[in-house]
Structure formats: C-alpha cells, structure tokens
C-alpha cells in the first residue's frame, strides 16, 4: 500500500470479508470501489449511478470512523430503504480519502 491508497475492509452480502486497497487520488466513492472490485453481482449495487436515488448501495459502517454528516437527500433515501440500522449509509455518498484508512463496513442485504 502506498500513500495514494487506503485499506478498507468490506463484508459482502454472503458474509465474505475482503481487505481491499482503494485509491485516494481518483475521486471515487465506496460504491464505485465495491463495483470495481466486483464484490456483488453486476446491477445490484449503485443502480442509480450514485445519485442518492436508490438504496442499492446501502452499507453498515462497522468501525468508529467519523464520516461526513449525511446530506438531506441521503437521509430521505435511507428513510425509505429496507434493512436500516443506526450505522446505515449510502456508499455512493462516502468519498475515498485518507481518513477512511482501516474503515470496516458491511454491504446491506438486497431488498
């Protein structure tokens, strides 16, 4: 791992854990990282393309990282989603940066 990547630990919908390296210099979000590593079947994560218009990229933040406060759009979408937890976030709204190093998350079940 170099200074342009962070290590993120992702548990997929089948319960498998993945330790991945995510680039901090490409303006990617967690949803795009999940898709690029093909951690879920194509067409099941990020259906709206990262616009906070679906909850297919919902995840549960399992570590104590301080994240940016959810936008109003993200809050509204989560209020309509299934399988919500206190730690639920839309992965399309969390952008990869150095402060995410060591982040642990679980991809929420598909509806």
Chimera marker file (.cmm) of the C-alpha trace (Angstrom):
<marker_set name="trace">
<marker id="1" x="0.000" y="0.000" z="0.000" r="1" g="1" b="0" radius="0.5"/>
<marker id="2" x="1.318" y="3.458" z="-0.855" r="1" g="1" b="0" radius="0.5"/>
<marker id="3" x="0.266" y="6.952" z="0.202" r="1" g="1" b="0" radius="0.5"/>
<marker id="4" x="-2.306" y="7.098" z="-2.623" r="1" g="1" b="0" radius="0.5"/>
<marker id="5" x="-4.399" y="4.201" z="-1.297" r="1" g="1" b="0" radius="0.5"/>
<marker id="6" x="-6.208" y="3.271" z="1.890" r="1" g="1" b="0" radius="0.5"/>
<marker id="7" x="-7.066" y="-0.179" z="3.222" r="1" g="1" b="0" radius="0.5"/>
<marker id="8" x="-10.809" y="-0.807" z="3.594" r="1" g="1" b="0" radius="0.5"/>
<marker id="9" x="-12.393" y="-3.967" z="4.968" r="1" g="1" b="0" radius="0.5"/>
<marker id="10" x="-15.680" y="-4.903" z="3.317" r="1" g="1" b="0" radius="0.5"/>
<marker id="11" x="-18.003" y="-7.767" z="4.213" r="1" g="1" b="0" radius="0.5"/>
<marker id="12" x="-20.139" y="-8.714" z="1.223" r="1" g="1" b="0" radius="0.5"/>
<marker id="13" x="-23.757" y="-9.897" z="1.238" r="1" g="1" b="0" radius="0.5"/>
<marker id="14" x="-22.722" y="-13.539" z="1.516" r="1" g="1" b="0" radius="0.5"/>
<marker id="15" x="-20.636" y="-12.818" z="4.624" r="1" g="1" b="0" radius="0.5"/>
<marker id="16" x="-17.186" y="-12.990" z="2.996" r="1" g="1" b="0" radius="0.5"/>
<marker id="17" x="-14.642" y="-10.409" z="4.141" r="1" g="1" b="0" radius="0.5"/>
<marker id="18" x="-12.412" y="-8.557" z="1.694" r="1" g="1" b="0" radius="0.5"/>
<marker id="19" x="-9.389" y="-6.387" z="2.522" r="1" g="1" b="0" radius="0.5"/>
<marker id="20" x="-9.081" y="-4.011" z="-0.411" r="1" g="1" b="0" radius="0.5"/>
<marker id="21" x="-6.956" y="-1.056" z="-1.367" r="1" g="1" b="0" radius="0.5"/>
<marker id="22" x="-8.900" y="1.983" z="-2.545" r="1" g="1" b="0" radius="0.5"/>
<marker id="23" x="-7.303" y="4.919" z="-4.374" r="1" g="1" b="0" radius="0.5"/>
<marker id="24" x="-7.462" y="8.326" z="-2.720" r="1" g="1" b="0" radius="0.5"/>
<marker id="25" x="-6.444" y="10.200" z="-5.871" r="1" g="1" b="0" radius="0.5"/>
<marker id="26" x="-9.310" y="9.277" z="-8.219" r="1" g="1" b="0" radius="0.5"/>
<marker id="27" x="-12.349" y="10.975" z="-6.586" r="1" g="1" b="0" radius="0.5"/>
<marker id="28" x="-14.047" y="7.586" z="-6.157" r="1" g="1" b="0" radius="0.5"/>
<marker id="29" x="-16.754" y="6.762" z="-3.651" r="1" g="1" b="0" radius="0.5"/>
<marker id="30" x="-17.241" y="3.492" z="-1.764" r="1" g="1" b="0" radius="0.5"/>
<marker id="31" x="-19.979" y="2.315" z="-4.148" r="1" g="1" b="0" radius="0.5"/>
<marker id="32" x="-17.617" y="2.665" z="-7.097" r="1" g="1" b="0" radius="0.5"/>
<marker id="33" x="-14.918" y="0.750" z="-5.218" r="1" g="1" b="0" radius="0.5"/>
<marker id="34" x="-17.377" y="-2.065" z="-4.398" r="1" g="1" b="0" radius="0.5"/>
<marker id="35" x="-18.363" y="-2.221" z="-8.067" r="1" g="1" b="0" radius="0.5"/>
<marker id="36" x="-14.795" y="-2.070" z="-9.390" r="1" g="1" b="0" radius="0.5"/>
<marker id="37" x="-13.752" y="-4.996" z="-7.171" r="1" g="1" b="0" radius="0.5"/>
<marker id="38" x="-16.934" y="-6.860" z="-8.265" r="1" g="1" b="0" radius="0.5"/>
<marker id="39" x="-17.850" y="-7.676" z="-4.659" r="1" g="1" b="0" radius="0.5"/>
<marker id="40" x="-21.509" y="-8.073" z="-5.638" r="1" g="1" b="0" radius="0.5"/>
<marker id="41" x="-23.276" y="-9.162" z="-8.813" r="1" g="1" b="0" radius="0.5"/>
<marker id="42" x="-23.371" y="-6.559" z="-11.561" r="1" g="1" b="0" radius="0.5"/>
<marker id="43" x="-26.534" y="-4.463" z="-11.468" r="1" g="1" b="0" radius="0.5"/>
<marker id="44" x="-27.168" y="-4.992" z="-7.735" r="1" g="1" b="0" radius="0.5"/>
<marker id="45" x="-25.141" y="-2.103" z="-6.260" r="1" g="1" b="0" radius="0.5"/>
<marker id="46" x="-25.406" y="1.513" z="-7.348" r="1" g="1" b="0" radius="0.5"/>
<marker id="47" x="-28.378" y="1.094" z="-9.652" r="1" g="1" b="0" radius="0.5"/>
<marker id="48" x="-28.964" y="4.873" z="-9.787" r="1" g="1" b="0" radius="0.5"/>
<marker id="49" x="-25.313" y="5.545" z="-10.563" r="1" g="1" b="0" radius="0.5"/>
<marker id="50" x="-24.528" y="7.221" z="-7.255" r="1" g="1" b="0" radius="0.5"/>
<marker id="51" x="-27.200" y="9.916" z="-7.220" r="1" g="1" b="0" radius="0.5"/>
<marker id="52" x="-28.802" y="9.063" z="-3.816" r="1" g="1" b="0" radius="0.5"/>
<marker id="53" x="-31.924" y="7.960" z="-5.695" r="1" g="1" b="0" radius="0.5"/>
<marker id="54" x="-31.938" y="4.293" z="-4.645" r="1" g="1" b="0" radius="0.5"/>
<marker id="55" x="-30.584" y="2.406" z="-1.664" r="1" g="1" b="0" radius="0.5"/>
<marker id="56" x="-28.950" y="-0.452" z="-3.557" r="1" g="1" b="0" radius="0.5"/>
<marker id="57" x="-25.540" y="0.652" z="-2.244" r="1" g="1" b="0" radius="0.5"/>
<marker id="58" x="-26.598" y="0.838" z="1.404" r="1" g="1" b="0" radius="0.5"/>
<marker id="59" x="-23.935" y="-0.328" z="3.808" r="1" g="1" b="0" radius="0.5"/>
<marker id="60" x="-23.418" y="-0.535" z="7.549" r="1" g="1" b="0" radius="0.5"/>
<marker id="61" x="-20.370" y="1.252" z="8.951" r="1" g="1" b="0" radius="0.5"/>
<marker id="62" x="-18.814" y="-1.220" z="11.391" r="1" g="1" b="0" radius="0.5"/>
<marker id="63" x="-15.857" y="0.883" z="12.585" r="1" g="1" b="0" radius="0.5"/>
<marker id="64" x="-15.782" y="4.093" z="14.579" r="1" g="1" b="0" radius="0.5"/>
<marker id="65" x="-14.608" y="6.336" z="11.738" r="1" g="1" b="0" radius="0.5"/>
<marker id="66" x="-16.077" y="9.827" z="11.771" r="1" g="1" b="0" radius="0.5"/>
<marker id="67" x="-17.792" y="10.368" z="8.442" r="1" g="1" b="0" radius="0.5"/>
<marker id="68" x="-19.248" y="13.470" z="6.856" r="1" g="1" b="0" radius="0.5"/>
<marker id="69" x="-22.832" y="14.042" z="8.022" r="1" g="1" b="0" radius="0.5"/>
<marker id="70" x="-25.367" y="12.567" z="5.542" r="1" g="1" b="0" radius="0.5"/>
<marker id="71" x="-26.953" y="15.041" z="3.147" r="1" g="1" b="0" radius="0.5"/>
<marker id="72" x="-30.704" y="15.627" z="3.192" r="1" g="1" b="0" radius="0.5"/>
<marker id="73" x="-31.039" y="13.520" z="0.014" r="1" g="1" b="0" radius="0.5"/>
<marker id="74" x="-29.170" y="10.626" z="1.634" r="1" g="1" b="0" radius="0.5"/>
<marker id="75" x="-31.301" y="10.859" z="4.789" r="1" g="1" b="0" radius="0.5"/>
<marker id="76" x="-34.504" y="10.841" z="2.716" r="1" g="1" b="0" radius="0.5"/>
<marker id="77" x="-33.423" y="7.806" z="0.703" r="1" g="1" b="0" radius="0.5"/>
<marker id="78" x="-32.388" y="5.905" z="3.824" r="1" g="1" b="0" radius="0.5"/>
<marker id="79" x="-35.762" y="6.718" z="5.422" r="1" g="1" b="0" radius="0.5"/>
<marker id="80" x="-37.424" y="4.759" z="2.588" r="1" g="1" b="0" radius="0.5"/>
<marker id="81" x="-34.932" y="1.873" z="2.462" r="1" g="1" b="0" radius="0.5"/>
<marker id="82" x="-35.212" y="-1.623" z="3.906" r="1" g="1" b="0" radius="0.5"/>
<marker id="83" x="-32.906" y="-3.239" z="6.493" r="1" g="1" b="0" radius="0.5"/>
<marker id="84" x="-31.934" y="0.126" z="8.016" r="1" g="1" b="0" radius="0.5"/>
<marker id="85" x="-29.630" y="0.243" z="11.029" r="1" g="1" b="0" radius="0.5"/>
<marker id="86" x="-28.247" y="3.104" z="13.094" r="1" g="1" b="0" radius="0.5"/>
<marker id="87" x="-24.994" y="2.784" z="11.132" r="1" g="1" b="0" radius="0.5"/>
<marker id="88" x="-26.621" y="2.738" z="7.666" r="1" g="1" b="0" radius="0.5"/>
<marker id="89" x="-25.133" y="4.930" z="4.957" r="1" g="1" b="0" radius="0.5"/>
<marker id="90" x="-25.277" y="5.079" z="1.177" r="1" g="1" b="0" radius="0.5"/>
<marker id="91" x="-21.821" y="4.043" z="-0.007" r="1" g="1" b="0" radius="0.5"/>
<marker id="92" x="-22.150" y="6.332" z="-3.049" r="1" g="1" b="0" radius="0.5"/>
<marker id="93" x="-22.048" y="9.313" z="-0.698" r="1" g="1" b="0" radius="0.5"/>
<marker id="94" x="-18.794" y="8.375" z="1.057" r="1" g="1" b="0" radius="0.5"/>
<marker id="95" x="-15.776" y="9.510" z="-0.939" r="1" g="1" b="0" radius="0.5"/>
<marker id="96" x="-12.430" y="7.789" z="-0.585" r="1" g="1" b="0" radius="0.5"/>
<marker id="97" x="-9.928" y="9.848" z="1.394" r="1" g="1" b="0" radius="0.5"/>
<marker id="98" x="-7.020" y="9.183" z="3.739" r="1" g="1" b="0" radius="0.5"/>
<marker id="99" x="-9.229" y="9.402" z="6.827" r="1" g="1" b="0" radius="0.5"/>
<marker id="100" x="-11.038" y="6.223" z="5.689" r="1" g="1" b="0" radius="0.5"/>
<marker id="101" x="-7.933" y="4.073" z="6.184" r="1" g="1" b="0" radius="0.5"/>
<marker id="102" x="-8.964" y="0.998" z="8.164" r="1" g="1" b="0" radius="0.5"/>
<marker id="103" x="-12.702" y="1.562" z="7.593" r="1" g="1" b="0" radius="0.5"/>
<marker id="104" x="-14.862" y="-1.530" z="8.116" r="1" g="1" b="0" radius="0.5"/>
<marker id="105" x="-18.264" y="-1.887" z="6.519" r="1" g="1" b="0" radius="0.5"/>
<marker id="106" x="-20.848" y="-4.494" z="5.604" r="1" g="1" b="0" radius="0.5"/>
<marker id="107" x="-22.904" y="-4.286" z="2.421" r="1" g="1" b="0" radius="0.5"/>
<marker id="108" x="-26.597" y="-4.300" z="3.397" r="1" g="1" b="0" radius="0.5"/>
<marker id="109" x="-28.827" y="-7.095" z="2.084" r="1" g="1" b="0" radius="0.5"/>
<marker id="110" x="-30.524" y="-6.533" z="-1.257" r="1" g="1" b="0" radius="0.5"/>
<marker id="111" x="-34.206" y="-5.613" z="-0.847" r="1" g="1" b="0" radius="0.5"/>
<link id1="1" id2="2" r="1" g="1" b="0" radius="0.2"/>
<link id1="2" id2="3" r="1" g="1" b="0" radius="0.2"/>
<link id1="3" id2="4" r="1" g="1" b="0" radius="0.2"/>
<link id1="4" id2="5" r="1" g="1" b="0" radius="0.2"/>
<link id1="5" id2="6" r="1" g="1" b="0" radius="0.2"/>
<link id1="6" id2="7" r="1" g="1" b="0" radius="0.2"/>
<link id1="7" id2="8" r="1" g="1" b="0" radius="0.2"/>
<link id1="8" id2="9" r="1" g="1" b="0" radius="0.2"/>
<link id1="9" id2="10" r="1" g="1" b="0" radius="0.2"/>
<link id1="10" id2="11" r="1" g="1" b="0" radius="0.2"/>
<link id1="11" id2="12" r="1" g="1" b="0" radius="0.2"/>
<link id1="12" id2="13" r="1" g="1" b="0" radius="0.2"/>
<link id1="13" id2="14" r="1" g="1" b="0" radius="0.2"/>
<link id1="14" id2="15" r="1" g="1" b="0" radius="0.2"/>
<link id1="15" id2="16" r="1" g="1" b="0" radius="0.2"/>
<link id1="16" id2="17" r="1" g="1" b="0" radius="0.2"/>
<link id1="17" id2="18" r="1" g="1" b="0" radius="0.2"/>
<link id1="18" id2="19" r="1" g="1" b="0" radius="0.2"/>
<link id1="19" id2="20" r="1" g="1" b="0" radius="0.2"/>
<link id1="20" id2="21" r="1" g="1" b="0" radius="0.2"/>
<link id1="21" id2="22" r="1" g="1" b="0" radius="0.2"/>
<link id1="22" id2="23" r="1" g="1" b="0" radius="0.2"/>
<link id1="23" id2="24" r="1" g="1" b="0" radius="0.2"/>
<link id1="24" id2="25" r="1" g="1" b="0" radius="0.2"/>
<link id1="25" id2="26" r="1" g="1" b="0" radius="0.2"/>
<link id1="26" id2="27" r="1" g="1" b="0" radius="0.2"/>
<link id1="27" id2="28" r="1" g="1" b="0" radius="0.2"/>
<link id1="28" id2="29" r="1" g="1" b="0" radius="0.2"/>
<link id1="29" id2="30" r="1" g="1" b="0" radius="0.2"/>
<link id1="30" id2="31" r="1" g="1" b="0" radius="0.2"/>
<link id1="31" id2="32" r="1" g="1" b="0" radius="0.2"/>
<link id1="32" id2="33" r="1" g="1" b="0" radius="0.2"/>
<link id1="33" id2="34" r="1" g="1" b="0" radius="0.2"/>
<link id1="34" id2="35" r="1" g="1" b="0" radius="0.2"/>
<link id1="35" id2="36" r="1" g="1" b="0" radius="0.2"/>
<link id1="36" id2="37" r="1" g="1" b="0" radius="0.2"/>
<link id1="37" id2="38" r="1" g="1" b="0" radius="0.2"/>
<link id1="38" id2="39" r="1" g="1" b="0" radius="0.2"/>
<link id1="39" id2="40" r="1" g="1" b="0" radius="0.2"/>
<link id1="40" id2="41" r="1" g="1" b="0" radius="0.2"/>
<link id1="41" id2="42" r="1" g="1" b="0" radius="0.2"/>
<link id1="42" id2="43" r="1" g="1" b="0" radius="0.2"/>
<link id1="43" id2="44" r="1" g="1" b="0" radius="0.2"/>
<link id1="44" id2="45" r="1" g="1" b="0" radius="0.2"/>
<link id1="45" id2="46" r="1" g="1" b="0" radius="0.2"/>
<link id1="46" id2="47" r="1" g="1" b="0" radius="0.2"/>
<link id1="47" id2="48" r="1" g="1" b="0" radius="0.2"/>
<link id1="48" id2="49" r="1" g="1" b="0" radius="0.2"/>
<link id1="49" id2="50" r="1" g="1" b="0" radius="0.2"/>
<link id1="50" id2="51" r="1" g="1" b="0" radius="0.2"/>
<link id1="51" id2="52" r="1" g="1" b="0" radius="0.2"/>
<link id1="52" id2="53" r="1" g="1" b="0" radius="0.2"/>
<link id1="53" id2="54" r="1" g="1" b="0" radius="0.2"/>
<link id1="54" id2="55" r="1" g="1" b="0" radius="0.2"/>
<link id1="55" id2="56" r="1" g="1" b="0" radius="0.2"/>
<link id1="56" id2="57" r="1" g="1" b="0" radius="0.2"/>
<link id1="57" id2="58" r="1" g="1" b="0" radius="0.2"/>
<link id1="58" id2="59" r="1" g="1" b="0" radius="0.2"/>
<link id1="59" id2="60" r="1" g="1" b="0" radius="0.2"/>
<link id1="60" id2="61" r="1" g="1" b="0" radius="0.2"/>
<link id1="61" id2="62" r="1" g="1" b="0" radius="0.2"/>
<link id1="62" id2="63" r="1" g="1" b="0" radius="0.2"/>
<link id1="63" id2="64" r="1" g="1" b="0" radius="0.2"/>
<link id1="64" id2="65" r="1" g="1" b="0" radius="0.2"/>
<link id1="65" id2="66" r="1" g="1" b="0" radius="0.2"/>
<link id1="66" id2="67" r="1" g="1" b="0" radius="0.2"/>
<link id1="67" id2="68" r="1" g="1" b="0" radius="0.2"/>
<link id1="68" id2="69" r="1" g="1" b="0" radius="0.2"/>
<link id1="69" id2="70" r="1" g="1" b="0" radius="0.2"/>
<link id1="70" id2="71" r="1" g="1" b="0" radius="0.2"/>
<link id1="71" id2="72" r="1" g="1" b="0" radius="0.2"/>
<link id1="72" id2="73" r="1" g="1" b="0" radius="0.2"/>
<link id1="73" id2="74" r="1" g="1" b="0" radius="0.2"/>
<link id1="74" id2="75" r="1" g="1" b="0" radius="0.2"/>
<link id1="75" id2="76" r="1" g="1" b="0" radius="0.2"/>
<link id1="76" id2="77" r="1" g="1" b="0" radius="0.2"/>
<link id1="77" id2="78" r="1" g="1" b="0" radius="0.2"/>
<link id1="78" id2="79" r="1" g="1" b="0" radius="0.2"/>
<link id1="79" id2="80" r="1" g="1" b="0" radius="0.2"/>
<link id1="80" id2="81" r="1" g="1" b="0" radius="0.2"/>
<link id1="81" id2="82" r="1" g="1" b="0" radius="0.2"/>
<link id1="82" id2="83" r="1" g="1" b="0" radius="0.2"/>
<link id1="83" id2="84" r="1" g="1" b="0" radius="0.2"/>
<link id1="84" id2="85" r="1" g="1" b="0" radius="0.2"/>
<link id1="85" id2="86" r="1" g="1" b="0" radius="0.2"/>
<link id1="86" id2="87" r="1" g="1" b="0" radius="0.2"/>
<link id1="87" id2="88" r="1" g="1" b="0" radius="0.2"/>
<link id1="88" id2="89" r="1" g="1" b="0" radius="0.2"/>
<link id1="89" id2="90" r="1" g="1" b="0" radius="0.2"/>
<link id1="90" id2="91" r="1" g="1" b="0" radius="0.2"/>
<link id1="91" id2="92" r="1" g="1" b="0" radius="0.2"/>
<link id1="92" id2="93" r="1" g="1" b="0" radius="0.2"/>
<link id1="93" id2="94" r="1" g="1" b="0" radius="0.2"/>
<link id1="94" id2="95" r="1" g="1" b="0" radius="0.2"/>
<link id1="95" id2="96" r="1" g="1" b="0" radius="0.2"/>
<link id1="96" id2="97" r="1" g="1" b="0" radius="0.2"/>
<link id1="97" id2="98" r="1" g="1" b="0" radius="0.2"/>
<link id1="98" id2="99" r="1" g="1" b="0" radius="0.2"/>
<link id1="99" id2="100" r="1" g="1" b="0" radius="0.2"/>
<link id1="100" id2="101" r="1" g="1" b="0" radius="0.2"/>
<link id1="101" id2="102" r="1" g="1" b="0" radius="0.2"/>
<link id1="102" id2="103" r="1" g="1" b="0" radius="0.2"/>
<link id1="103" id2="104" r="1" g="1" b="0" radius="0.2"/>
<link id1="104" id2="105" r="1" g="1" b="0" radius="0.2"/>
<link id1="105" id2="106" r="1" g="1" b="0" radius="0.2"/>
<link id1="106" id2="107" r="1" g="1" b="0" radius="0.2"/>
<link id1="107" id2="108" r="1" g="1" b="0" radius="0.2"/>
<link id1="108" id2="109" r="1" g="1" b="0" radius="0.2"/>
<link id1="109" id2="110" r="1" g="1" b="0" radius="0.2"/>
<link id1="110" id2="111" r="1" g="1" b="0" radius="0.2"/>
</marker_set>
